[in-house]
Amino acid sequence: MEEVRVEYSKRHLEAAKECLASSRISFDREEMDFSLNRSYYAILQALRAVTLLDRFDSNRHKAVISYFNRYYVGTNIFPSGTSRLIDSAFKLKSCADYEDFYLADRKDAQQQITDAEGIISMIEPYLAKRWAEITKEEALPMSAIFTRTSTRQFEPRPVESKYIIKILRAAMAAPSAVNQQPWEFYVTEDPDIISRLSQVSPYSRPAANAPVVIVPCWHTDNLNAPQMVQIDMALATQNILLEAEELGLGAVMLGIAPIEELMNAVAEILKLPENFKAFTIIPVGWPVNKRPQEDRYEPSRIHTL
Ligand SMILES: Cc1cc2nc3c(=O)[nH]c(=O)nc-3n(C[C@H](O)[C@H](O)[C@H](O)COP(=O)(O)O)c2cc1C
């Protein structure tokens, strides 16, 4: 993925230079409209070479420009005057392309070639540095966030308690509203309890073949932010899933709360006191097989203002 990201960025920089070359040719042929169009694209391709490194790309020119302005000019990576040059190129290109009787000015076309040259030579050393950094990062191991997948098939061998303790230490490291830490963790290796937990819902069956099951619960005593309690529990649950992955174990979250009927069924199996509520069921074990995580990164879900 990283390799592809750098590769695409390099291609866009190359495309920027090609557009610039063709802008110069059109200028020499006195084709000012076309020259303006090409030098604008030279600028746009150079911007895309940068934004792609953040995995941001769009068919909408305005979206690329506003992303670049916000994250690269607004943060002083590139000088503030850059936005003005981009804006002017966008306007001139729009006139040259869409206004029927627009006569492109020779001076404007010459100026825009100079601007595109300036932007490309400003961006190029920055890109070279980022490409090197990204290629170096690629050599580092992936974090559990990018390798975790839900595991529903487990090997029939136990998980030593030292692993469970690490997992629960990770759970309790989670953030919680006003630091209320509402969690209580039930851990069981009892085949009868595990079998009953696996029958709580049609979706809880993956628990059946797990050597150990963790049931994160919360208490209802003296909570300062009771309305936030399930958010706290979800964050602790994510830490459990990530730490299990980090240790080479597999796990899956089986949803229980906020469905009262399921919460009551789990409470009955675990004999929870009245003030304890079941949040989820998490089977943990050594995975039978590991699959790669699907890449769910979707730039269109990022809305830049
Ligand atoms: C709130 C919640 C409830 C879930 N409940 C179940 C469940 O009851 N049974 C199950 O097999 N997986 C359950 N999952 C796991 C999802 O199916 C799984 O995370 C999703 O398909 C994405 O796959 P991945 O975890 O491998 O990335 C649940 C996940 C969440 C976040």
The ligand as a MOL file (V3000), in Angstrom:
LIG
                    3D

  0  0  0     0  0            999 V3000
M  V30 BEGIN CTAB
M  V30 COUNTS 31 33 0 0 0
M  V30 BEGIN ATOM
M  V30 1 C -21.0220 -3.6560 18.1040 0
M  V30 2 C -20.5290 -4.9020 17.4190 0
M  V30 3 C -21.2400 -6.0770 17.5320 0
M  V30 4 C -20.7770 -7.2510 16.9250 0
M  V30 5 N -21.4770 -8.4150 17.1180 0
M  V30 6 C -21.0280 -9.5560 16.5430 0
M  V30 7 C -21.7190 -10.7950 16.7690 0
M  V30 8 O -22.7210 -10.8510 17.4810 0
M  V30 9 N -21.2310 -11.9210 16.1770 0
M  V30 10 C -20.1080 -11.9000 15.3990 0
M  V30 11 O -19.6930 -12.9520 14.8880 0
M  V30 12 N -19.4000 -10.7290 15.1620 0
M  V30 13 C -19.8440 -9.5730 15.7310 0
M  V30 14 N -19.1370 -8.3970 15.5470 0
M  V30 15 C -17.9220 -8.3740 14.7120 0
M  V30 16 C -18.2110 -7.7660 13.3420 0
M  V30 17 O -18.9840 -8.6590 12.5730 0
M  V30 18 C -16.8540 -7.4640 12.6350 0
M  V30 19 O -16.1200 -6.5610 13.4280 0
M  V30 20 C -17.0790 -6.8790 11.2610 0
M  V30 21 O -17.6740 -7.8240 10.3950 0
M  V30 22 C -15.7680 -6.4200 10.6200 0
M  V30 23 O -14.8390 -7.4720 10.5080 0
M  V30 24 P -13.4080 -7.3970 11.2240 0
M  V30 25 O -13.6340 -7.2850 12.7160 0
M  V30 26 O -12.7310 -8.7040 10.8550 0
M  V30 27 O -12.6700 -6.2050 10.7090 0
M  V30 28 C -19.5830 -7.2260 16.1610 0
M  V30 29 C -18.8520 -6.0300 16.0480 0
M  V30 30 C -19.3080 -4.8890 16.6900 0
M  V30 31 C -18.4860 -3.6220 16.5790 0
M  V30 END ATOM
M  V30 BEGIN BOND
M  V30 1 1 1 2
M  V30 2 1 2 3
M  V30 3 2 2 30
M  V30 4 2 3 4
M  V30 5 1 4 5
M  V30 6 1 4 28
M  V30 7 2 5 6
M  V30 8 1 6 7
M  V30 9 1 6 13
M  V30 10 2 7 8
M  V30 11 1 7 9
M  V30 12 1 9 10
M  V30 13 2 10 11
M  V30 14 1 10 12
M  V30 15 2 12 13
M  V30 16 1 13 14
M  V30 17 1 14 15
M  V30 18 1 14 28
M  V30 19 1 15 16
M  V30 20 1 16 17
M  V30 21 1 16 18
M  V30 22 1 18 19
M  V30 23 1 18 20
M  V30 24 1 20 21
M  V30 25 1 20 22
M  V30 26 1 22 23
M  V30 27 1 23 24
M  V30 28 2 24 25
M  V30 29 1 24 26
M  V30 30 1 24 27
M  V30 31 2 28 29
M  V30 32 1 29 30
M  V30 33 1 30 31
M  V30 END BOND
M  V30 END CTAB
M  END
